Amino acid sequence: MLSETEERRTRLTLIYGPAFRRAFEIFALGTTDSPVRDDEVIELARSAGISKEQRILEPCSGSGGVSRLLTREFRCEVLGIDVVPYQLDVAKSKAAHEGFQSLIAYIEGDAVTYAYPREAFDAAIDVFAWVHVADWPDLFRTIHEALKPGGKIVMYDAFLTPKTTKQTEEAVKDKWFDPGIRTVDDCCLAFDRTGFRVIHKEDRRQRVLESWRAGLARLKEAADEFIGEFGEEPYELFSETISWTIRAHEEEELTAAQILAEKV
Ligand SMILES: C[S@@+](CC[C@H](N)C(=O)[O-])C[C@H]1O[C@@H](n2cnc3c(N)ncnc32)[C@H](O)[C@@H]1O
């Protein structure tokens, strides 16, 4: 029987491999593997007070786009953690390529159960990653212990809405492997219950919808090249999933939002 962490690694490894990497390079609207532009991440991080000499935790750091972006902009230190070795290899090599070895470190592990040093970080950041984590209250409790008093959570992610049907909720959990997805209000409640005070929340559905549309158009333009390298199946999977996501945003069944919370 697989442990929860092994189950996550096995499932996520199916998604986060070379085909996803290439698809997001084509999709690219910025440094991160997400529908979020670099200037939005920087503006949000700045509003949370992220600055030089701070230590930032990035649970579910993926290929490290967010950590590199923060270090480039603020010269802060970042510790990223991810459960998929391929993602960590990409992240490490990109950080080395940019000469950030002294400021960015990555560890392999489960972001929910990892024993982080206590009260060691000024902020924890999520850009379209924590939706993969089913147990948000557990994740928030773990992060709460790792943050200094007054430490911030900076979150920019996908959310359900009051209009989301059961069918769409099941579909997004399956299509994107987003078992943790919930509404903004439910997320804020989870923050309240785990010792955080929400200080800012903002809907970004329209902005992210535009990004999904722009990304899909790029992917379609590069269809022949992508199919030549990886075959029809992953291309169909990516383009169908993104088209479905666009429709769900248009119908307000899915949204994106920024949430800032502070450890109390
Ligand atoms: C969409 S990617 C992250 C994208 C990144 N924020 C960026 O924008 O470049 C999500 C990452 O979360 C990781 N992940 C999901 N659940 C995890 C967990 N429980 N512990 C560690 N990593 C996890 C996946 O392996 C994947 O690399």
The ligand as a Gaussian input file, in Angstrom:
#p B3LYP/6-31G(d) Opt

LIG

0 1
 C        1.687000      23.952000     -10.971000
 S        3.168000      23.397000     -10.247000
 C        3.844000      24.760000      -9.418000
 C        3.978000      25.897000     -10.227000
 C        4.851000      26.963000      -9.654000
 N        4.165000      27.663000      -8.590000
 C        5.102000      27.861000     -10.805000
 O        4.250000      28.729000     -11.005000
 O        6.077000      27.665000     -11.515000
 C        2.611000      22.506000      -8.849000
 C        3.715000      21.722000      -8.156000
 O        3.211000      21.304000      -6.884000
 C        3.849000      20.083000      -6.572000
 N        3.118000      19.446000      -5.465000
 C        1.798000      19.143000      -5.404000
 N        1.476000      18.601000      -4.218000
 C        2.615000      18.600000      -3.495000
 C        2.925000      18.217000      -2.162000
 N        2.009000      17.688000      -1.345000
 N        4.195000      18.392000      -1.720000
 C        5.158000      18.910000      -2.538000
 N        4.914000      19.289000      -3.810000
 C        3.668000      19.133000      -4.280000
 C        3.819000      19.335000      -7.898000
 O        4.759000      18.299000      -7.941000
 C        4.135000      20.456000      -8.886000
 O        5.503000      20.517000      -9.183000

